Amino acid sequence: MTTAARRSLLLCLVASLLLGLAAAQSASFSQSSLVVPRLVNFSGKAIDGGKVITGVAGATFAIYSEESGGSPLWLETQNIQADAQGHYSVQLGATKPDGLPLDLFTSGEARWLGVTINGGQEQPRVFLLSVPYALKAADAETVGGLPPSAFMLAAPSTAAVPANDANANTTTSAVTPAVSGTGTTDFVPLWTNGTGALGNSVLFQSGTGSTAKIGIHTTAPASTLDVNGGVTVRGNLSLPATGAATTAAGKNSQPTTLTASAYNSGTGAAVNQNFRWQAEPAGNNTAAPSGTLNLLYSAGTAAPAETGFKITPKGLLTFAPGQTFPTVTGNETVTGDLTAGQLISTAATGTSPLKITSTTQVANLNASLLGGEGASAFARLAAANEFTGNNTIAVSATDAIDAYTSGSGKTALVGIEDATNGGSYGVWARTSDPSGAGVEGTNVGGAGGIGVYGTGDTGVYGISSTGNKAMVANGNVSQSRAGGGWVKAMAVIQGVNAPYSISYCFNSTLSGAAATTPPCGFILSELQPGEFIIDFGFDVSDRFFSTTLECCYTSGVAPLYLARGPGSTSVFLFTWNGATTQPYQASLLVY
């Protein structure tokens, strides 16, 4: 082999060796720079309240140092994809930029994993085996095989780095001090100083998940948040609706309850007295919905019920049934100017109210004096009427007393009978004019008004001489069902052609047009041709009846009779003997 050939072969061997060393160094660097993934595979079954969950669900994973109780050392929430049996697989730490923290498994203590599906109850915790603890080895490799505590001794440097120091490391970071201190189970921890020491706060938690309760200054919280002490809220305290209203129903607000305790000597125990305020909907599913603020009450453990007291959006109050208001029972003093239209009543003597027609100062109002003065001090009442003495009225016009009121609920003239003089009259009026009227009652106000209203053993008593009328009513007459002397109801039953109906009628228990407008409150039901039930709407079981056929029959062919109905308000009416196919028409009276 020539010298040139030998030199070429040596150069090739050297080049091959250098390439091999470079490849080995590259592989060694690549392997040493690999980072163990800080993720842990976990498979489970999605269950919430005993029900298997399928499809996409929200799951919260928490790692604890205890098998039960305590606060989580680490947690994250992921969306999982469960199959038809609820099975799923995830990588714990996938939602965190750095995965699972390395110091989570460096203490050598046991760890448990708790899983909560869709915010429900936490499932029984799972003991973590050796796989997560392999992260400890990865931690050891990254720090030269020494535990992290070996690198926690030096305090962070705060010295300035010289600008001309080329070898200085310009990226410095503070070293987190070790966590120390003691605490009690179920208390939320609190940093007690600036060196990382932990201790108990005033916050105490009982239960987990949806049953968790937080107590402040109490270790036995009775609700989600139980504060044993005063509360200051520097803002709006909102109690929202329990849900969104629908066309079927509105929704109340969340309530606020105030509870007192009263001792019951009968049962020998204390009983809670609960008063609840809550906003409630009004006019739901209308064009003008509204609401009210309602007061409810309950004793002991009973559910609160409406008291009847509520406030409208305009500040109007509705009181509970039975609410009473103070009345004037003796001498009263009215101070200040009274405006026109106001009423003052001397309730002690039962006299009618006095209506003020001008602004007047009235004081020391009592049974016998007005403004501290006798009746003579008020001689002139109007242009044509004067007081001429006590209880005497001098007439200077055609009317002895012209009493008129246009206001609802007010009385123009009230007569008072002296109880000590038998046979006296509350109001007694007579006239010698044949065309005149002793008492005339005229209703000019329309439906619901009363011309003359009488109460007592004989409310209104009319006497006439021969040829005159004791009482005339130019309108319908109404009488209570229990009264006697008048016809209570009349009806003409059209039973000839279907549909059968009430042609004409009168109902004394109704007033106005309703008393004579068919069916006058009556209900007519056909059992079969010629057999009917008439329901009058009031008790007729103790009344007398009469009926007459009015058409469509031949003498001696059609029977006609009545029978008591199936209820106290109805009767049977029979107008057909069954021999023909033609029913009949009849009139019916109830006395």
C-alpha positions in Angstrom: 0.0 0.0 0.0 1.4 3.3 -1.0 2.0 6.2 1.4 -0.8 8.2 -0.2 -3.2 5.3 0.2 -2.4 4.8 3.8 -2.9 8.5 4.5 -6.4 8.4 2.9 -7.4 5.4 4.9 -6.3 7.0 8.2 -8.3 10.2 7.4 -11.4 8.1 6.8 -11.0 6.2 10.1 -10.6 9.5 12.0 -13.6 11.0 10.3 -15.7 7.9 11.1 -14.6 8.1 14.8 -15.4 11.7 15.1 -18.9 11.2 13.5 -19.5 8.3 16.0 -18.6 10.4 19.0 -20.8 13.3 17.8 -23.7 10.9 17.4 -23.1 9.5 20.9 -22.9 12.9 22.4 -26.1 14.0 20.6 -28.0 10.9 21.9 -26.6 11.4 25.4 -27.8 15.1 25.4 -31.2 14.2 24.0 -31.8 11.6 26.7 -30.6 13.8 29.5 -32.9 16.6 28.4 -36.1 14.5 28.4 -38.7 15.7 31.0 -40.9 13.1 32.6 -44.5 14.1 31.8 -46.2 15.4 35.0 -49.6 13.7 34.1 -51.2 10.7 35.6 -53.7 8.5 33.7 -56.9 7.8 35.6 -60.0 5.8 34.6 -63.3 5.9 36.5 -67.1 5.6 36.2 -69.3 8.8 36.1 -72.0 8.5 38.8 -74.0 11.3 40.3 -76.4 10.5 43.2 -76.4 6.8 42.2 -77.3 7.6 38.6 -74.9 6.7 35.8 -73.9 9.7 33.7 -73.1 9.3 30.0 -71.8 11.7 27.3 -70.0 14.9 28.2 -70.0 15.9 31.9 -68.0 18.2 34.2 -65.7 16.4 36.6 -63.7 17.9 39.5 -60.6 15.9 40.6 -59.1 16.6 44.1 -56.1 15.1 45.8 -56.2 14.8 49.6 -53.9 13.7 52.4 -56.8 12.0 54.2 -59.2 9.3 53.2 -62.1 11.4 54.3 -62.6 15.0 55.5 -59.9 17.7 55.2 -59.2 20.2 52.5 -57.9 19.3 49.1 -54.1 19.7 48.4 -54.8 20.1 44.7 -57.8 20.1 42.4 -58.8 20.7 38.8 -62.0 20.5 36.7 -62.1 18.8 33.3 -64.8 17.9 30.7 -65.0 14.1 30.4 -66.5 11.9 27.7 -68.3 8.9 29.4 -69.5 5.9 27.4 -72.9 4.1 27.6 -71.8 2.5 30.9 -70.4 5.8 32.3 -66.7 4.7 31.9 -64.1 7.4 31.1 -60.4 8.1 31.1 -58.5 11.3 31.8 -55.0 12.6 32.4 -54.8 14.3 35.7 -53.0 17.7 35.4 -53.9 18.1 31.8 -55.6 21.5 32.4 -52.6 22.9 34.2 -49.6 24.5 32.3 -47.1 22.5 34.4 -49.3 19.4 35.0 -49.3 18.0 38.5 -47.0 19.9 41.0 -43.9 18.0 41.9 -44.1 18.7 45.6 -47.5 17.0 45.8 -45.8 13.6 46.2 -42.4 14.5 47.8 -43.5 14.2 51.4 -43.8 10.4 51.3 -47.3 10.6 52.7 -50.3 8.7 51.3 -52.6 10.5 48.8 -56.3 9.9 48.0 -58.2 11.1 44.9 -61.8 12.4 45.2 -64.0 12.8 42.1 -67.2 14.9 41.8 -69.4 14.7 38.7 -71.5 17.8 37.7 -71.1 19.4 41.1 -72.9 16.6 42.9 -71.8 14.5 45.9 -68.1 13.5 45.9 -67.6 9.8 45.2 -65.6 7.6 47.7 -61.9 8.6 47.5 -59.4 6.3 45.6 -56.1 5.5 47.2 -53.3 6.5 44.7 -50.7 3.7 44.1 -47.1 3.9 43.1 -47.5 5.5 39.6 -48.0 9.1 40.8 -45.1 8.7 43.2 -42.8 8.2 40.3 -43.0 12.0 39.9 -40.8 12.1 43.0 -38.0 10.4 41.0 -38.4 12.9 38.2 -38.0 15.7 40.8 -34.9 14.0 42.2 -33.3 13.8 38.7 -33.9 17.4 37.9 -32.0 18.6 41.1 -29.1 16.3 40.9 -30.5 13.5 43.0 -31.0 15.7 46.1 -34.3 16.5 47.7 -35.7 20.0 47.1 -35.2 20.9 50.8 -31.5 20.8 50.2 -31.9 23.9 47.9 -34.1 25.9 50.3 -31.4 27.0 52.7 -30.2 30.1 50.9 -32.3 33.3 51.0 -32.9 35.0 47.7 -30.2 37.5 46.7 -31.3 41.1 46.5 -27.9 42.5 45.5 -27.7 44.4 42.3 -26.0 42.8 39.4 -23.2 44.9 38.0 -24.0 46.0 34.5 -20.5 45.1 33.2 -20.5 41.6 34.8 -20.7 39.3 31.8 -20.8 36.2 33.9 -23.6 37.3 36.1 -27.0 35.5 36.0 -29.5 38.3 35.4 -32.6 36.0 35.8 -33.2 35.5 39.6 -36.3 34.3 41.4 -37.5 34.3 45.0 -37.4 31.0 46.9 -40.7 30.0 48.4 -40.3 29.3 52.1 -41.4 26.0 53.6 -45.0 25.8 54.9 -45.2 25.1 58.6 -47.6 25.5 61.5 -50.4 23.5 62.9 -54.2 23.4 62.2 -57.4 21.7 63.2 -59.4 19.4 60.9 -62.2 21.1 59.0 -61.0 24.7 59.7 -60.0 26.8 56.7 -56.3 27.6 57.2 -54.9 31.1 57.6 -51.4 32.5 57.1 -50.5 33.6 60.6 -47.2 35.4 59.8 -44.9 36.3 56.9 -42.8 33.2 57.1 -45.2 30.7 55.8 -46.8 29.5 59.1 -50.4 28.3 59.0 -53.1 28.2 61.7 -56.8 28.1 62.1 -59.1 30.9 60.7 -62.6 31.7 62.0 -64.0 29.7 59.0 -65.2 26.1 59.7 -66.5 23.7 57.0 -68.7 20.7 57.6 -69.5 18.2 54.9 -68.4 18.3 51.3 -69.8 18.9 47.8 -73.4 20.1 47.7 -73.9 19.4 51.4 -70.9 21.6 52.5 -71.7 24.2 55.1 -69.5 27.1 56.2 -69.6 28.5 59.8 -68.1 31.7 61.0 -67.3 31.6 64.7 -69.3 28.3 65.0 -68.3 24.7 64.5 -71.9 23.6 64.0 -73.2 25.5 60.9 -77.0 25.0 60.4 -77.1 26.2 56.8 -74.8 26.8 53.8 -73.4 30.0 55.6 -74.0 30.3 59.4 -72.6 33.5 60.9 -72.4 33.6 64.7 -72.2 37.4 65.2 -73.1 40.7 63.5 -73.0 41.2 59.7 -72.4 44.5 57.9 -73.3 44.7 54.2 -72.0 47.7 52.4 -74.1 47.3 49.4 -77.4 45.9 48.1 -78.5 42.6 49.8 -80.3 40.9 47.0 -82.8 38.1 47.5 -83.6 37.0 43.9 -86.6 35.1 42.6 -86.6 31.3 43.1 -86.9 30.9 39.3 -88.2 32.5 36.1 -92.0 33.0 35.8 -94.0 31.1 33.2 -97.5 31.5 31.8 -98.7 29.0 34.3 -97.3 30.6 37.4 -95.1 33.4 38.8 -92.2 32.8 41.2 -91.7 34.2 44.7 -88.5 35.8 45.9 -86.1 34.1 48.2 -87.6 34.8 51.7 -86.1 36.3 54.9 -87.3 34.8 58.2 -87.2 36.3 61.7 -87.7 33.8 64.5 -88.7 34.4 68.2 -89.0 31.7 70.9 -92.0 31.5 73.2 -92.5 28.9 76.0 -95.6 26.8 75.9 -96.7 25.8 79.4 -99.1 23.2 78.1 -96.4 21.2 76.3 -93.5 22.3 78.5 -91.3 23.3 75.6 -90.2 26.3 73.7 -91.9 27.0 70.4 -90.4 29.0 67.6 -92.5 31.9 66.3 -91.5 32.5 62.6 -92.3 35.6 60.6 -91.4 35.6 57.0 -91.2 38.5 54.4 -91.2 37.6 50.8 -92.1 39.3 47.5 -94.8 37.5 45.5 -96.1 38.0 41.9 -99.4 39.5 41.1 -101.2 39.6 37.8 -99.0 36.9 36.3 -99.4 36.3 32.6 -101.3 39.6 32.0 -100.4 42.8 30.2 -99.7 44.5 33.5 -97.9 42.1 35.9 -97.0 43.4 39.4 -96.1 42.1 42.8 -96.7 42.6 46.5 -94.6 42.3 49.7 -96.3 39.7 51.9 -96.0 38.7 55.6 -96.2 35.0 56.4 -96.3 33.3 59.8 -95.8 29.8 61.3 -95.2 28.3 64.7 -92.7 25.5 65.4 -91.7 23.5 62.3 -94.9 24.2 60.4 -94.7 25.8 56.9 -95.3 29.6 56.9 -98.8 30.6 55.8 -100.1 34.0 54.5 -101.3 36.4 57.2 -103.2 38.5 54.7 -101.0 41.6 55.3 -99.2 42.9 52.2 -97.9 46.0 50.6 -98.5 47.0 46.9 -95.9 48.8 44.7 -97.8 52.0 45.4 -97.5 51.6 49.2 -101.1 50.6 49.7 -101.7 48.2 52.6 -104.0 45.2 52.7 -104.8 44.1 56.2 -105.7 40.6 57.5 -109.4 39.8 58.0 -110.6 40.9 61.3 -108.4 44.0 61.5 -110.0 46.7 63.6 -109.3 50.4 63.8 -109.8 52.8 66.7 -113.2 54.6 67.0 -114.2 57.8 68.8 -115.7 56.8 72.2 -115.7 60.1 74.1 -114.6 63.7 74.1 -112.1 64.2 71.4 -110.0 67.3 70.4 -109.5 68.1 66.7 -106.7 70.6 66.0 -105.7 72.2 62.8 -107.8 73.5 59.9 -110.3 71.1 58.4 -110.7 71.2 54.7 -114.0 71.3 52.9 -115.7 67.9 52.6 -114.2 66.4 55.8 -116.5 64.6 58.3 -116.6 64.8 62.1 -118.7 62.3 64.1 -119.8 62.6 67.7 -119.7 58.8 68.1 -120.5 58.9 71.9 -124.1 60.0 71.2 -124.6 58.1 68.0 -125.4 61.2 66.0 -124.8 61.4 62.3 -121.5 63.0 61.0 -121.2 66.7 60.5 -120.0 67.7 57.1 -117.7 70.7 57.0 -118.5 72.8 54.0 -115.8 75.4 54.5 -112.4 75.6 56.1 -113.2 75.9 59.9 -111.2 75.6 63.1 -113.0 73.1 65.3 -111.8 72.3 68.9 -113.1 70.4 71.9 -115.7 68.5 70.0 -118.0 66.5 72.3 -121.6 65.2 72.7 -123.2 68.6 73.5 -120.8 71.3 72.3 -119.4 72.3 69.0 -116.1 74.2 69.3 -116.9 75.0 72.9 -120.1 76.9 72.0 -123.8 76.0 72.2 -126.1 75.5 69.3 -127.1 79.1 69.3 -123.6 80.1 68.2 -124.3 78.4 64.9 -127.6 80.1 64.1 -127.1 80.6 60.3 -126.4 77.4 58.3 -127.5 78.5 54.9 -129.3 81.2 53.0 -132.8 79.8 53.8 -132.4 77.6 56.9 -131.8 78.8 60.5 -131.6 77.4 64.0 -134.2 79.1 66.1 -133.5 77.1 69.3 -132.3 73.7 70.5 -133.6 70.9 68.3 -135.8 73.2 66.4 -135.7 74.1 62.7 -137.6 77.0 61.3 -138.7 76.5 57.7 -138.4 79.3 55.2 -138.8 77.2 52.1 -141.2 74.6 50.8 -139.2 71.6 52.1 -139.0 70.9 55.9 -135.7 69.1 55.4 -134.1 68.7 52.0 -131.5 66.0 52.5 -129.4 65.0 49.6 -126.1 63.3 49.1 -124.3 62.3 46.0 -121.5 60.5 47.8 -121.3 56.8 48.0 -121.6 55.4 51.5 -123.0 58.6 53.1 -126.4 59.1 54.6 -128.4 62.2 53.8 -130.9 61.8 56.7 -130.7 59.7 59.8 -133.6 59.2 62.3 -132.8 58.2 65.8 -135.5 56.6 68.0 -135.4 57.4 71.7 -135.2 54.0 73.4 -136.9 55.2 76.6 -140.1 56.3 74.8 -141.9 53.3 73.3 -143.8 53.9 70.1 -141.7 56.8 68.9 -140.4 57.0 65.3 -136.9 57.3 63.9 -138.3 59.4 61.0 -142.0 60.3 60.7 -143.2 62.2 57.7 -146.8 62.8 56.5 -148.5 65.0 54.0 -152.1 66.2 53.5 -151.6 66.8 49.8 -153.3 63.9 47.9 -150.5 64.1 45.3 -147.7 64.4 47.8 -145.6 61.6 49.4 -144.8 61.3 53.1 -141.5 59.6 52.3 -140.3 59.3 48.8 -137.3 57.2 47.9 -135.8 57.7 44.5 -132.7 55.9 43.2 -131.0 58.2 40.8 -127.6 56.5 41.0 -128.3 53.5 38.8 -127.7 49.8 39.6 -127.0 49.1 43.2 -128.6 52.2 44.6 -131.4 52.2 47.2 -134.3 54.7 47.3 -135.6 53.7 50.8 -133.7 51.4 53.1 -135.4 50.1 56.2 -134.0 47.8 59.0 -135.6 46.5 62.2 -138.8 44.5 62.9 -140.6 46.6 60.3 -138.1 48.2 58.0 -140.6 50.2 56.0 -144.2 50.4 57.0 -146.8 51.8 54.6 -150.4 52.8 55.4 -152.9 54.1 52.8 -156.5 55.2 52.8 -159.1 53.6 50.6 -158.2 53.8 46.9 -154.5 54.7 47.5 -151.5 52.5 47.5 -149.5 51.8 50.6 -146.3 51.1 48.6 -145.3 51.6 45.0 -142.1 50.3 43.4 -141.2 51.3 39.9 -138.7 48.6 39.6 -137.9 45.0 40.5 -138.5 43.9 44.1 -135.9 41.9 45.8 -136.4 39.8 48.9 -134.2 37.4 50.8 -134.9 33.7 50.5 -135.9 33.5 54.2 -138.5 36.3 53.9 -142.1 35.6 53.4 -145.1 37.2 51.6 -143.7 37.6 48.1 -143.1 35.2 45.2 -139.5 34.1 45.3 -139.2 32.9 41.7 -141.2 32.4 38.5 -140.3 30.7 35.2 -141.9 29.7 31.9 -140.3 26.4 30.8 -140.2 26.0 27.0 -140.4 22.2 26.6 -141.9 22.0 23.1 -138.9 22.2 20.8 -135.2 21.6 21.5 -133.2 23.2 22.7 -135.4 23.5 25.7 -135.0 26.8 27.6 -136.4 29.2 30.1 -138.5 31.8 28.1 -139.4 34.2 30.9 -138.4 34.4 34.5 -138.1 36.3 37.7 -135.6 35.8 40.6 -136.3 37.8 43.7 -132.8 37.2 45.1 -131.2 39.1 42.2 -131.4 42.8 41.5 -131.6 45.0 38.5 -131.8 43.5 35.0 -130.4 40.2 36.2 -133.6 39.5 38.1 -135.7 39.3 34.8 -133.1 38.3 32.2 -133.4 34.6 31.2 -132.3 32.3 32.7 -132.3 34.6 35.8 -129.7 32.5 37.5 -131.7 29.3 37.1 -130.2 26.1 35.5 -132.6 23.9 33.3 -131.6 20.3 32.6 -133.5 17.8 30.5 -133.6 14.2 31.7 -135.8 13.0 28.9 -138.6 14.5 26.8 -141.0 16.3 29.1 -138.9 15.6 32.2 -136.7 18.4 33.6 -134.7 19.5 36.6 -134.7 23.2 37.5 -132.0 24.4 39.9 -132.9 27.8 41.4 -129.6 28.5 43.0 -131.0 29.0 46.4 -132.7 26.7 49.0 -136.3 25.8 47.9 -136.7 22.7 50.0 -139.0 24.5 52.4 -141.0 26.5 49.8 -144.3 26.0 48.1 -144.7 25.5 44.3 -147.4 25.8 41.7 -147.3 25.0 37.9 -149.6 25.4 34.9 -149.4 24.0 31.4 -149.4 26.8 28.9 -149.7 25.1 25.4 -149.6 22.2 23.2 -151.8 19.7 24.9 -155.4 18.3 24.8 -157.5 18.4 27.9 -157.1 15.2 29.9 -154.0 14.0 27.9 -150.9 15.5 29.6 -150.2 15.1 33.3 -148.4 17.9 35.1 -146.8 17.6 38.5 -143.7 18.5 40.5 -141.4 16.6 42.8 -138.6 17.6 45.1 -135.3 17.6 43.3 -132.1 15.7 44.2 -130.8 18.7 46.1 -132.2 21.4 48.3 -132.0 24.0 45.4 -133.8 22.0 42.7 -137.2 20.4 41.7 -138.4 17.9 39.1 -141.0 19.1 36.5 -143.0 16.5 34.5 -145.1 17.7 31.5 -145.5 14.5 29.4 -147.4 11.2 30.0 -145.3 9.1 27.6 -148.2 8.3 25.4 -147.2 10.8 22.7 -143.9 12.2 21.5 -144.8 15.8 22.2 -143.7 17.5 25.4 -145.3 20.6 26.7 -144.7 24.1 27.9 -145.4 25.1 31.5 -145.1 28.0 34.0 -143.7 27.4 37.5 -144.0 29.6 40.6 -142.0 29.3 43.9 -143.5 31.0 47.0 
